[in-house]
Amino acid sequence: MTPTDQPGRFATLTFTREVAAPLATLWQAWTAPAARAVWAAPTPAVTVEFLEADTRVGSREVSLCKVEGQPDIRCECGWLALAPSARSVNYEVVSTEGVPQSAALVTADFSGDGERSRLVVTVQLSALAADMEAGYREGFDAGLGHLAAVATRTMVLERVIKAPRSAVWGAWMDPASLPQWWGPEGFSCRTTRIDLRQGGEWVFDMIGPDGTVFPNHHLYREVRAQERIAYALLWGENGPKHADAWATFEEQDGATKVTLGMVFSTAAEFQTARGFGAEALGQQTLAKLERRVTSG
Protein backbone atom coordinates (compact mmCIF):
# COMPACT_ATOMS: atom_id res chain seq x y z
CA MET A 1 0.00 0.00 0.00
CA THR A 2 1.43 3.39 -0.98
CA PRO A 3 1.13 6.45 1.28
CA THR A 4 -1.51 7.96 -1.00
CA ASP A 5 -3.63 4.80 -0.63
CA GLN A 6 -3.68 4.90 3.14
CA PRO A 7 -7.18 5.34 4.60
CA GLY A 8 -7.76 8.59 6.45
CA ARG A 9 -5.00 10.44 4.64
CA PHE A 10 -7.50 12.95 3.20
CA ALA A 11 -10.59 14.15 5.00
CA THR A 12 -13.11 16.99 4.97
CA LEU A 13 -14.27 17.96 8.44
CA THR A 14 -17.11 20.36 9.27
CA PHE A 15 -17.75 22.07 12.60
CA THR A 16 -20.73 24.27 13.46
CA ARG A 17 -21.21 26.56 16.46
CA GLU A 18 -24.18 28.70 17.46
CA VAL A 19 -22.80 31.61 19.48
CA ALA A 20 -24.64 33.94 21.87
CA ALA A 21 -22.79 37.03 20.66
CA PRO A 22 -23.21 39.58 17.84
CA LEU A 23 -21.64 38.76 14.50
CA ALA A 24 -19.05 41.57 14.68
CA THR A 25 -18.00 40.38 18.12
CA LEU A 26 -17.58 36.78 16.98
CA TRP A 27 -15.48 38.00 14.04
CA GLN A 28 -13.17 39.90 16.39
CA ALA A 29 -12.88 36.88 18.68
CA TRP A 30 -11.93 34.75 15.64
CA THR A 31 -9.40 37.15 14.10
CA ALA A 32 -7.91 39.44 16.77
CA PRO A 33 -4.57 37.94 17.90
CA ALA A 34 -5.15 38.95 21.53
CA ALA A 35 -8.49 37.12 21.55
CA ARG A 36 -7.14 34.08 19.70
CA ALA A 37 -4.48 33.73 22.38
CA VAL A 38 -7.25 33.39 25.00
CA TRP A 39 -9.13 30.49 23.37
CA ALA A 40 -6.43 28.73 21.31
CA ALA A 41 -5.39 26.01 23.78
CA PRO A 42 -7.64 22.93 23.40
CA THR A 43 -7.15 21.76 27.02
CA PRO A 44 -5.66 23.19 30.23
CA ALA A 45 -2.71 20.80 29.79
CA VAL A 46 -1.70 22.60 26.58
CA THR A 47 0.11 25.94 26.56
CA VAL A 48 0.07 27.90 23.30
CA GLU A 49 2.93 30.31 22.65
CA PHE A 50 2.47 32.74 19.76
CA LEU A 51 5.68 33.52 17.87
CA GLU A 52 4.00 35.61 15.15
CA ALA A 53 0.46 36.90 14.84
CA ASP A 54 -0.71 39.08 11.97
CA THR A 55 -4.28 38.68 10.74
CA ARG A 56 -4.03 40.20 7.27
CA VAL A 57 -4.23 38.61 3.85
CA GLY A 58 -0.74 37.42 2.95
CA SER A 59 0.38 37.39 6.59
CA ARG A 60 0.62 34.50 9.00
CA GLU A 61 0.30 33.28 12.56
CA VAL A 62 2.90 30.92 14.01
CA SER A 63 2.37 29.21 17.35
CA LEU A 64 3.82 26.41 19.46
CA CYS A 65 1.57 24.00 21.33
CA LYS A 66 3.43 22.82 24.41
CA VAL A 67 2.62 19.77 26.52
CA GLU A 68 4.95 18.77 29.34
CA GLY A 69 7.13 15.81 28.39
CA GLN A 70 6.25 15.96 24.68
CA PRO A 71 7.85 17.68 21.68
CA ASP A 72 6.41 21.08 20.78
CA ILE A 73 3.86 21.11 17.97
CA ARG A 74 4.37 24.00 15.55
CA CYS A 75 1.35 25.40 13.75
CA GLU A 76 1.68 27.89 10.90
CA CYS A 77 -1.50 29.59 9.73
CA GLY A 78 -1.42 31.77 6.60
CA TRP A 79 -4.36 34.06 5.83
CA LEU A 80 -5.58 33.73 2.22
CA ALA A 81 -8.89 35.63 2.35
CA LEU A 82 -10.62 37.83 4.93
CA ALA A 83 -14.11 39.21 4.35
CA PRO A 84 -15.04 40.90 7.65
CA SER A 85 -17.93 39.23 9.49
CA ALA A 86 -18.50 36.93 6.50
CA ARG A 87 -15.63 34.54 5.68
CA SER A 88 -11.98 33.75 6.36
CA VAL A 89 -9.77 31.27 4.53
CA ASN A 90 -6.36 30.13 5.73
CA TYR A 91 -3.90 27.35 5.22
CA GLU A 92 -2.52 25.49 8.21
CA VAL A 93 0.64 23.40 8.41
CA VAL A 94 1.38 21.37 11.54
CA SER A 95 4.85 19.98 12.24
CA THR A 96 6.80 18.37 15.07
CA GLU A 97 10.57 18.65 15.40
CA GLY A 98 10.73 20.03 11.87
CA VAL A 99 8.75 17.15 10.32
CA PRO A 100 5.40 18.08 8.71
CA GLN A 101 2.45 16.19 10.16
CA SER A 102 -0.42 17.68 8.18
CA ALA A 103 -1.57 20.45 5.88
CA ALA A 104 -5.08 21.83 5.74
CA LEU A 105 -7.26 24.47 4.13
CA VAL A 106 -9.58 26.05 6.70
CA THR A 107 -12.67 28.00 5.61
CA ALA A 108 -14.79 29.77 8.22
CA ASP A 109 -18.23 31.14 7.28
CA PHE A 110 -20.04 33.60 9.55
CA SER A 111 -23.68 34.64 9.74
CA GLY A 112 -25.76 36.28 12.41
CA ASP A 113 -28.78 38.26 13.49
CA GLY A 114 -28.86 40.59 16.47
CA GLU A 115 -27.27 39.08 19.55
CA ARG A 116 -26.69 35.65 18.02
CA SER A 117 -24.34 34.40 15.34
CA ARG A 118 -23.32 31.19 13.62
CA LEU A 119 -19.92 29.85 12.62
CA VAL A 120 -19.33 26.99 10.17
CA VAL A 121 -15.73 25.84 9.81
CA THR A 122 -14.71 23.47 7.02
CA VAL A 123 -11.30 21.80 7.21
CA GLN A 124 -9.90 20.09 4.12
CA LEU A 125 -7.17 17.97 5.66
CA SER A 126 -4.18 16.21 4.16
CA ALA A 127 -2.65 14.05 6.90
CA LEU A 128 1.00 13.06 6.71
CA ALA A 129 1.04 11.20 10.03
CA ALA A 130 -1.23 8.71 11.73
CA ASP A 131 -4.23 9.86 13.80
CA MET A 132 -4.14 13.45 12.49
CA GLU A 133 -7.82 13.31 11.53
CA ALA A 134 -8.77 12.31 15.05
CA GLY A 135 -6.49 14.99 16.45
CA TYR A 136 -8.06 17.64 14.22
CA ARG A 137 -11.57 16.58 15.20
CA GLU A 138 -10.73 16.76 18.88
CA GLY A 139 -8.67 19.96 18.66
CA PHE A 140 -11.09 21.96 16.52
CA ASP A 141 -14.10 20.79 18.50
CA ALA A 142 -12.51 21.92 21.76
CA GLY A 143 -11.05 25.14 20.33
CA LEU A 144 -14.34 26.26 18.79
CA GLY A 145 -16.10 25.51 22.04
CA HIS A 146 -13.65 27.83 23.79
CA LEU A 147 -14.10 30.45 21.05
CA ALA A 148 -17.88 30.40 21.52
CA ALA A 149 -17.46 30.91 25.27
CA VAL A 150 -14.90 33.70 24.78
CA ALA A 151 -17.16 35.52 22.31
CA THR A 152 -19.93 35.68 24.91
CA ARG A 153 -17.68 37.66 27.25
CA THR A 154 -16.09 39.87 24.61
CA MET A 155 -16.93 43.56 24.20
CA VAL A 156 -16.09 45.39 20.97
CA LEU A 157 -16.26 49.16 20.41
CA GLU A 158 -15.66 50.85 17.06
CA ARG A 159 -15.34 54.49 16.01
CA VAL A 160 -14.28 56.15 12.77
CA ILE A 161 -12.28 59.27 13.57
CA LYS A 162 -11.79 61.88 10.87
CA ALA A 163 -8.06 62.24 11.38
CA PRO A 164 -4.95 60.55 9.95
CA ARG A 165 -3.87 57.31 11.56
CA SER A 166 -0.56 58.88 12.60
CA ALA A 167 -2.42 61.52 14.63
CA VAL A 168 -4.72 58.99 16.32
CA TRP A 169 -1.83 56.67 17.10
CA GLY A 170 0.22 59.56 18.43
CA ALA A 171 -2.53 60.67 20.81
CA TRP A 172 -2.93 57.11 22.10
CA MET A 173 0.74 56.23 22.49
CA ASP A 174 2.11 59.54 23.81
CA PRO A 175 2.53 59.24 27.61
CA ALA A 176 1.74 62.93 28.00
CA SER A 177 -1.40 62.72 25.87
CA LEU A 178 -3.03 59.40 26.85
CA PRO A 179 -3.93 60.37 30.46
CA GLN A 180 -5.47 63.61 29.21
CA TRP A 181 -8.32 61.93 27.32
CA TRP A 182 -8.55 58.38 28.67
CA GLY A 183 -11.78 57.54 30.45
CA PRO A 184 -15.46 58.52 30.21
CA GLU A 185 -16.84 62.03 30.49
CA GLY A 186 -16.12 63.60 33.86
CA PHE A 187 -13.32 61.14 34.73
CA SER A 188 -9.65 62.01 35.12
CA CYS A 189 -6.43 59.99 35.36
CA ARG A 190 -3.77 60.14 38.05
CA THR A 191 -0.64 58.37 36.78
CA THR A 192 1.93 56.59 38.96
CA ARG A 193 4.06 55.11 36.15
CA ILE A 194 3.65 55.08 32.39
CA ASP A 195 5.75 53.29 29.77
CA LEU A 196 3.85 52.62 26.56
CA ARG A 197 6.36 50.27 24.97
CA GLN A 198 5.93 46.54 24.43
CA GLY A 199 6.67 45.03 27.83
CA GLY A 200 5.83 48.35 29.49
CA GLU A 201 3.01 49.32 31.83
CA TRP A 202 0.68 52.07 32.92
CA VAL A 203 -0.19 52.24 36.61
CA PHE A 204 -2.89 54.83 37.25
CA ASP A 205 -6.09 55.71 39.06
CA MET A 206 -9.31 56.61 37.33
CA ILE A 207 -11.07 59.26 39.37
CA GLY A 208 -14.82 59.57 38.93
CA PRO A 209 -16.86 62.78 38.98
CA ASP A 210 -17.77 62.11 42.63
CA GLY A 211 -14.12 61.54 43.60
CA THR A 212 -14.32 57.73 43.66
CA VAL A 213 -10.90 56.20 42.86
CA PHE A 214 -10.63 53.17 40.59
CA PRO A 215 -7.06 51.71 40.59
CA ASN A 216 -5.86 50.38 37.21
CA HIS A 217 -2.78 48.64 35.83
CA HIS A 218 -2.24 48.03 32.10
CA LEU A 219 0.50 45.61 30.99
CA TYR A 220 1.48 46.10 27.34
CA ARG A 221 2.11 42.77 25.63
CA GLU A 222 2.36 43.97 22.04
CA VAL A 223 2.90 47.31 20.32
CA ARG A 224 2.91 47.41 16.50
CA ALA A 225 3.40 51.03 15.44
CA GLN A 226 0.24 52.56 13.95
CA GLU A 227 -1.37 49.12 13.68
CA ARG A 228 -2.34 47.60 17.01
CA ILE A 229 -1.63 47.22 20.70
CA ALA A 230 -2.51 44.40 23.09
CA TYR A 231 -2.54 44.67 26.87
CA ALA A 232 -3.85 43.09 30.04
CA LEU A 233 -6.10 45.05 32.41
CA LEU A 234 -5.51 44.46 36.11
CA TRP A 235 -7.55 45.61 39.10
CA GLY A 236 -4.91 47.92 40.57
CA GLU A 237 -1.15 47.54 40.60
CA ASN A 238 -0.28 43.84 40.20
CA GLY A 239 -3.86 42.97 41.02
CA PRO A 240 -6.02 40.25 39.48
CA LYS A 241 -6.57 40.41 35.73
CA HIS A 242 -10.06 41.34 34.65
CA ALA A 243 -9.63 41.52 30.86
CA ASP A 244 -7.36 40.99 27.87
CA ALA A 245 -7.67 43.98 25.56
CA TRP A 246 -6.52 45.19 22.17
CA ALA A 247 -6.89 48.26 19.99
CA THR A 248 -6.44 48.38 16.22
CA PHE A 249 -6.00 51.39 13.95
CA GLU A 250 -7.09 51.10 10.31
CA GLU A 251 -6.83 53.74 7.61
CA GLN A 252 -10.16 54.48 5.93
CA ASP A 253 -10.23 57.11 3.21
CA GLY A 254 -8.16 59.59 5.17
CA ALA A 255 -9.89 58.74 8.44
CA THR A 256 -9.00 56.14 11.07
CA LYS A 257 -11.19 53.27 12.21
CA VAL A 258 -10.40 52.45 15.83
CA THR A 259 -11.53 49.09 17.20
CA LEU A 260 -11.22 48.50 20.93
CA GLY A 261 -11.83 44.93 22.10
CA MET A 262 -11.87 43.33 25.55
CA VAL A 263 -12.20 39.69 26.58
CA PHE A 264 -13.32 39.75 30.21
CA SER A 265 -11.83 37.08 32.46
CA THR A 266 -15.24 35.73 33.47
CA ALA A 267 -18.80 35.89 32.18
CA ALA A 268 -19.82 37.50 35.47
CA GLU A 269 -17.35 40.37 34.97
CA PHE A 270 -18.66 40.87 31.44
CA GLN A 271 -22.25 41.03 32.65
CA THR A 272 -21.29 43.43 35.44
CA ALA A 273 -19.54 45.69 32.93
CA ARG A 274 -22.55 45.70 30.60
CA GLY A 275 -24.78 46.34 33.58
CA PHE A 276 -23.07 49.59 34.50
CA GLY A 277 -22.96 50.78 30.90
CA ALA A 278 -19.36 49.99 29.93
CA GLU A 279 -20.14 50.13 26.22
CA ALA A 280 -21.55 53.66 26.42
CA LEU A 281 -18.72 54.74 28.72
CA GLY A 282 -16.18 53.27 26.31
CA GLN A 283 -17.73 55.21 23.45
CA GLN A 284 -17.40 58.37 25.55
CA THR A 285 -13.69 57.60 25.90
CA LEU A 286 -13.28 57.21 22.13
CA ALA A 287 -15.23 60.43 21.60
CA LYS A 288 -12.74 62.24 23.86
CA LEU A 289 -9.92 60.80 21.76
CA GLU A 290 -11.65 62.09 18.63
CA ARG A 291 -12.02 65.58 20.09
CA ARG A 292 -8.36 65.62 21.04
CA VAL A 293 -7.13 64.84 17.53
CA THR A 294 -9.68 66.97 15.63
CA SER A 295 -9.85 70.11 17.79
CA GLY A 296 -7.46 72.30 15.91
ZADREN-960502 format. One record per residue (C-alpha): x, y, z; chain. Coordinates in steps of 0.001 Angstrom, whole numbers. Example, Ala and Ser with C-alpha at 12.3 -4.5 7.8 and 13.67 -1.06 7.14 Angstrom:
<tormis>
+---------+---------+---------+-------+
!      xx !      yy !      zz ! chain !
+---------+---------+---------+-------+
!   12300 !   -4500 !    7800 !     A !
!   13670 !   -1060 !    7140 !     A !
+---------+---------+---------+-------+
</tormis>
This chain:
<tormis>
+---------+---------+---------+-------+
!      xx !      yy !      zz ! chain !
+---------+---------+---------+-------+
!       0 !       0 !       0 !     A !
!    1431 !    3388 !    -982 !     A !
!    1130 !    6450 !    1283 !     A !
!   -1510 !    7964 !   -1004 !     A !
!   -3625 !    4805 !    -631 !     A !
!   -3676 !    4897 !    3140 !     A !
!   -7178 !    5343 !    4595 !     A !
!   -7756 !    8592 !    6454 !     A !
!   -4999 !   10442 !    4643 !     A !
!   -7496 !   12950 !    3202 !     A !
!  -10593 !   14151 !    5005 !     A !
!  -13110 !   16985 !    4973 !     A !
!  -14265 !   17959 !    8443 !     A !
!  -17113 !   20359 !    9269 !     A !
!  -17753 !   22066 !   12604 !     A !
!  -20735 !   24272 !   13460 !     A !
!  -21213 !   26560 !   16456 !     A !
!  -24175 !   28696 !   17463 !     A !
!  -22798 !   31606 !   19477 !     A !
!  -24636 !   33940 !   21869 !     A !
!  -22793 !   37030 !   20655 !     A !
!  -23210 !   39576 !   17839 !     A !
!  -21635 !   38757 !   14501 !     A !
!  -19054 !   41571 !   14676 !     A !
!  -17996 !   40385 !   18124 !     A !
!  -17583 !   36784 !   16977 !     A !
!  -15476 !   37997 !   14039 !     A !
!  -13172 !   39903 !   16385 !     A !
!  -12880 !   36881 !   18684 !     A !
!  -11930 !   34747 !   15642 !     A !
!   -9405 !   37148 !   14098 !     A !
!   -7906 !   39437 !   16767 !     A !
!   -4566 !   37940 !   17900 !     A !
!   -5153 !   38948 !   21534 !     A !
!   -8489 !   37118 !   21553 !     A !
!   -7139 !   34080 !   19695 !     A !
!   -4481 !   33728 !   22381 !     A !
!   -7251 !   33385 !   25001 !     A !
!   -9131 !   30493 !   23371 !     A !
!   -6431 !   28733 !   21311 !     A !
!   -5394 !   26010 !   23783 !     A !
!   -7637 !   22932 !   23398 !     A !
!   -7149 !   21758 !   27016 !     A !
!   -5661 !   23193 !   30234 !     A !
!   -2712 !   20803 !   29789 !     A !
!   -1702 !   22601 !   26582 !     A !
!     114 !   25944 !   26563 !     A !
!      70 !   27895 !   23303 !     A !
!    2933 !   30313 !   22651 !     A !
!    2470 !   32740 !   19756 !     A !
!    5678 !   33518 !   17874 !     A !
!    4005 !   35606 !   15151 !     A !
!     455 !   36899 !   14841 !     A !
!    -710 !   39080 !   11975 !     A !
!   -4276 !   38679 !   10739 !     A !
!   -4030 !   40202 !    7267 !     A !
!   -4233 !   38606 !    3855 !     A !
!    -743 !   37421 !    2952 !     A !
!     381 !   37386 !    6590 !     A !
!     620 !   34502 !    8997 !     A !
!     300 !   33281 !   12559 !     A !
!    2902 !   30916 !   14011 !     A !
!    2370 !   29208 !   17349 !     A !
!    3817 !   26409 !   19456 !     A !
!    1570 !   24000 !   21334 !     A !
!    3433 !   22820 !   24410 !     A !
!    2622 !   19766 !   26524 !     A !
!    4949 !   18775 !   29344 !     A !
!    7126 !   15807 !   28390 !     A !
!    6246 !   15957 !   24682 !     A !
!    7854 !   17676 !   21677 !     A !
!    6412 !   21078 !   20784 !     A !
!    3860 !   21113 !   17971 !     A !
!    4374 !   24002 !   15549 !     A !
!    1348 !   25402 !   13750 !     A !
!    1676 !   27885 !   10896 !     A !
!   -1502 !   29591 !    9734 !     A !
!   -1416 !   31772 !    6604 !     A !
!   -4356 !   34056 !    5829 !     A !
!   -5579 !   33728 !    2224 !     A !
!   -8888 !   35635 !    2350 !     A !
!  -10615 !   37830 !    4931 !     A !
!  -14113 !   39212 !    4353 !     A !
!  -15040 !   40903 !    7654 !     A !
!  -17935 !   39233 !    9486 !     A !
!  -18495 !   36930 !    6496 !     A !
!  -15629 !   34544 !    5680 !     A !
!  -11985 !   33752 !    6357 !     A !
!   -9766 !   31273 !    4527 !     A !
!   -6359 !   30130 !    5728 !     A !
!   -3899 !   27347 !    5216 !     A !
!   -2523 !   25486 !    8211 !     A !
!     645 !   23398 !    8411 !     A !
!    1378 !   21370 !   11541 !     A !
!    4852 !   19983 !   12236 !     A !
!    6796 !   18368 !   15068 !     A !
!   10569 !   18651 !   15403 !     A !
!   10730 !   20034 !   11871 !     A !
!    8747 !   17150 !   10323 !     A !
!    5398 !   18080 !    8710 !     A !
!    2455 !   16190 !   10163 !     A !
!    -423 !   17678 !    8184 !     A !
!   -1566 !   20451 !    5882 !     A !
!   -5083 !   21833 !    5738 !     A !
!   -7256 !   24471 !    4126 !     A !
!   -9582 !   26051 !    6704 !     A !
!  -12668 !   28002 !    5609 !     A !
!  -14791 !   29769 !    8222 !     A !
!  -18228 !   31143 !    7279 !     A !
!  -20036 !   33602 !    9550 !     A !
!  -23682 !   34639 !    9739 !     A !
!  -25757 !   36282 !   12408 !     A !
!  -28780 !   38263 !   13490 !     A !
!  -28857 !   40594 !   16468 !     A !
!  -27268 !   39079 !   19555 !     A !
!  -26693 !   35651 !   18024 !     A !
!  -24341 !   34403 !   15344 !     A !
!  -23319 !   31188 !   13624 !     A !
!  -19919 !   29855 !   12621 !     A !
!  -19335 !   26993 !   10175 !     A !
!  -15728 !   25838 !    9806 !     A !
!  -14713 !   23466 !    7015 !     A !
!  -11300 !   21802 !    7213 !     A !
!   -9897 !   20092 !    4122 !     A !
!   -7174 !   17973 !    5662 !     A !
!   -4176 !   16207 !    4160 !     A !
!   -2648 !   14046 !    6899 !     A !
!    1005 !   13060 !    6710 !     A !
!    1040 !   11201 !   10034 !     A !
!   -1229 !    8711 !   11726 !     A !
!   -4232 !    9863 !   13795 !     A !
!   -4135 !   13454 !   12493 !     A !
!   -7819 !   13314 !   11529 !     A !
!   -8770 !   12312 !   15054 !     A !
!   -6493 !   14994 !   16451 !     A !
!   -8062 !   17643 !   14218 !     A !
!  -11574 !   16584 !   15199 !     A !
!  -10728 !   16757 !   18880 !     A !
!   -8674 !   19955 !   18657 !     A !
!  -11085 !   21964 !   16516 !     A !
!  -14105 !   20790 !   18497 !     A !
!  -12505 !   21925 !   21762 !     A !
!  -11049 !   25144 !   20330 !     A !
!  -14338 !   26258 !   18785 !     A !
!  -16100 !   25512 !   22045 !     A !
!  -13646 !   27825 !   23787 !     A !
!  -14097 !   30445 !   21049 !     A !
!  -17877 !   30401 !   21524 !     A !
!  -17461 !   30912 !   25265 !     A !
!  -14899 !   33699 !   24783 !     A !
!  -17164 !   35522 !   22307 !     A !
!  -19932 !   35681 !   24909 !     A !
!  -17681 !   37658 !   27250 !     A !
!  -16090 !   39873 !   24605 !     A !
!  -16932 !   43559 !   24203 !     A !
!  -16088 !   45392 !   20973 !     A !
!  -16258 !   49159 !   20413 !     A !
!  -15658 !   50854 !   17062 !     A !
!  -15340 !   54489 !   16009 !     A !
!  -14284 !   56154 !   12767 !     A !
!  -12275 !   59272 !   13575 !     A !
!  -11789 !   61881 !   10868 !     A !
!   -8062 !   62242 !   11378 !     A !
!   -4946 !   60553 !    9952 !     A !
!   -3874 !   57306 !   11565 !     A !
!    -562 !   58879 !   12600 !     A !
!   -2421 !   61522 !   14626 !     A !
!   -4725 !   58992 !   16324 !     A !
!   -1827 !   56666 !   17099 !     A !
!     217 !   59563 !   18428 !     A !
!   -2529 !   60674 !   20805 !     A !
!   -2932 !   57106 !   22099 !     A !
!     742 !   56233 !   22488 !     A !
!    2109 !   59543 !   23810 !     A !
!    2527 !   59239 !   27610 !     A !
!    1744 !   62931 !   28001 !     A !
!   -1402 !   62716 !   25871 !     A !
!   -3029 !   59403 !   26849 !     A !
!   -3926 !   60371 !   30461 !     A !
!   -5465 !   63611 !   29213 !     A !
!   -8316 !   61927 !   27316 !     A !
!   -8546 !   58375 !   28666 !     A !
!  -11781 !   57541 !   30452 !     A !
!  -15464 !   58519 !   30207 !     A !
!  -16839 !   62027 !   30492 !     A !
!  -16116 !   63597 !   33863 !     A !
!  -13321 !   61137 !   34732 !     A !
!   -9648 !   62008 !   35119 !     A !
!   -6426 !   59994 !   35364 !     A !
!   -3767 !   60138 !   38047 !     A !
!    -638 !   58374 !   36780 !     A !
!    1927 !   56590 !   38959 !     A !
!    4057 !   55110 !   36147 !     A !
!    3646 !   55085 !   32387 !     A !
!    5746 !   53294 !   29774 !     A !
!    3854 !   52620 !   26556 !     A !
!    6358 !   50270 !   24965 !     A !
!    5934 !   46536 !   24425 !     A !
!    6673 !   45031 !   27831 !     A !
!    5832 !   48350 !   29494 !     A !
!    3012 !   49315 !   31827 !     A !
!     678 !   52071 !   32915 !     A !
!    -191 !   52238 !   36610 !     A !
!   -2892 !   54829 !   37255 !     A !
!   -6085 !   55708 !   39064 !     A !
!   -9308 !   56605 !   37326 !     A !
!  -11072 !   59255 !   39371 !     A !
!  -14820 !   59573 !   38927 !     A !
!  -16859 !   62777 !   38976 !     A !
!  -17773 !   62108 !   42627 !     A !
!  -14122 !   61540 !   43601 !     A !
!  -14316 !   57727 !   43657 !     A !
!  -10904 !   56204 !   42860 !     A !
!  -10626 !   53165 !   40593 !     A !
!   -7058 !   51705 !   40588 !     A !
!   -5861 !   50385 !   37210 !     A !
!   -2784 !   48640 !   35830 !     A !
!   -2237 !   48026 !   32104 !     A !
!     496 !   45606 !   30989 !     A !
!    1483 !   46105 !   27335 !     A !
!    2109 !   42774 !   25626 !     A !
!    2358 !   43973 !   22040 !     A !
!    2896 !   47308 !   20320 !     A !
!    2909 !   47412 !   16500 !     A !
!    3405 !   51027 !   15444 !     A !
!     245 !   52555 !   13946 !     A !
!   -1374 !   49125 !   13676 !     A !
!   -2341 !   47604 !   17013 !     A !
!   -1626 !   47218 !   20705 !     A !
!   -2514 !   44404 !   23092 !     A !
!   -2538 !   44665 !   26866 !     A !
!   -3851 !   43088 !   30044 !     A !
!   -6101 !   45053 !   32408 !     A !
!   -5512 !   44461 !   36111 !     A !
!   -7549 !   45611 !   39104 !     A !
!   -4915 !   47923 !   40572 !     A !
!   -1149 !   47537 !   40596 !     A !
!    -275 !   43839 !   40201 !     A !
!   -3860 !   42973 !   41024 !     A !
!   -6021 !   40247 !   39477 !     A !
!   -6574 !   40413 !   35727 !     A !
!  -10060 !   41339 !   34650 !     A !
!   -9630 !   41523 !   30859 !     A !
!   -7361 !   40987 !   27867 !     A !
!   -7672 !   43975 !   25555 !     A !
!   -6519 !   45194 !   22167 !     A !
!   -6890 !   48262 !   19990 !     A !
!   -6441 !   48376 !   16217 !     A !
!   -5998 !   51391 !   13953 !     A !
!   -7095 !   51096 !   10313 !     A !
!   -6832 !   53744 !    7610 !     A !
!  -10164 !   54475 !    5933 !     A !
!  -10231 !   57110 !    3210 !     A !
!   -8155 !   59594 !    5168 !     A !
!   -9890 !   58744 !    8443 !     A !
!   -8996 !   56139 !   11071 !     A !
!  -11189 !   53272 !   12212 !     A !
!  -10399 !   52452 !   15831 !     A !
!  -11526 !   49092 !   17203 !     A !
!  -11220 !   48500 !   20929 !     A !
!  -11829 !   44931 !   22099 !     A !
!  -11873 !   43335 !   25552 !     A !
!  -12204 !   39695 !   26582 !     A !
!  -13320 !   39748 !   30206 !     A !
!  -11831 !   37084 !   32457 !     A !
!  -15239 !   35731 !   33468 !     A !
!  -18801 !   35891 !   32179 !     A !
!  -19823 !   37499 !   35469 !     A !
!  -17355 !   40371 !   34969 !     A !
!  -18657 !   40875 !   31443 !     A !
!  -22246 !   41035 !   32648 !     A !
!  -21287 !   43435 !   35438 !     A !
!  -19538 !   45693 !   32931 !     A !
!  -22546 !   45696 !   30602 !     A !
!  -24780 !   46340 !   33582 !     A !
!  -23069 !   49591 !   34504 !     A !
!  -22959 !   50781 !   30897 !     A !
!  -19361 !   49986 !   29934 !     A !
!  -20142 !   50132 !   26219 !     A !
!  -21553 !   53663 !   26421 !     A !
!  -18722 !   54743 !   28718 !     A !
!  -16180 !   53272 !   26314 !     A !
!  -17731 !   55212 !   23451 !     A !
!  -17404 !   58367 !   25548 !     A !
!  -13690 !   57597 !   25897 !     A !
!  -13281 !   57206 !   22126 !     A !
!  -15231 !   60433 !   21605 !     A !
!  -12744 !   62240 !   23865 !     A !
!   -9923 !   60804 !   21764 !     A !
!  -11651 !   62091 !   18633 !     A !
!  -12022 !   65584 !   20089 !     A !
!   -8363 !   65622 !   21041 !     A !
!   -7126 !   64838 !   17526 !     A !
!   -9675 !   66973 !   15633 !     A !
!   -9855 !   70113 !   17792 !     A !
!   -7465 !   72296 !   15912 !     A !
+---------+---------+---------+-------+
</tormis>
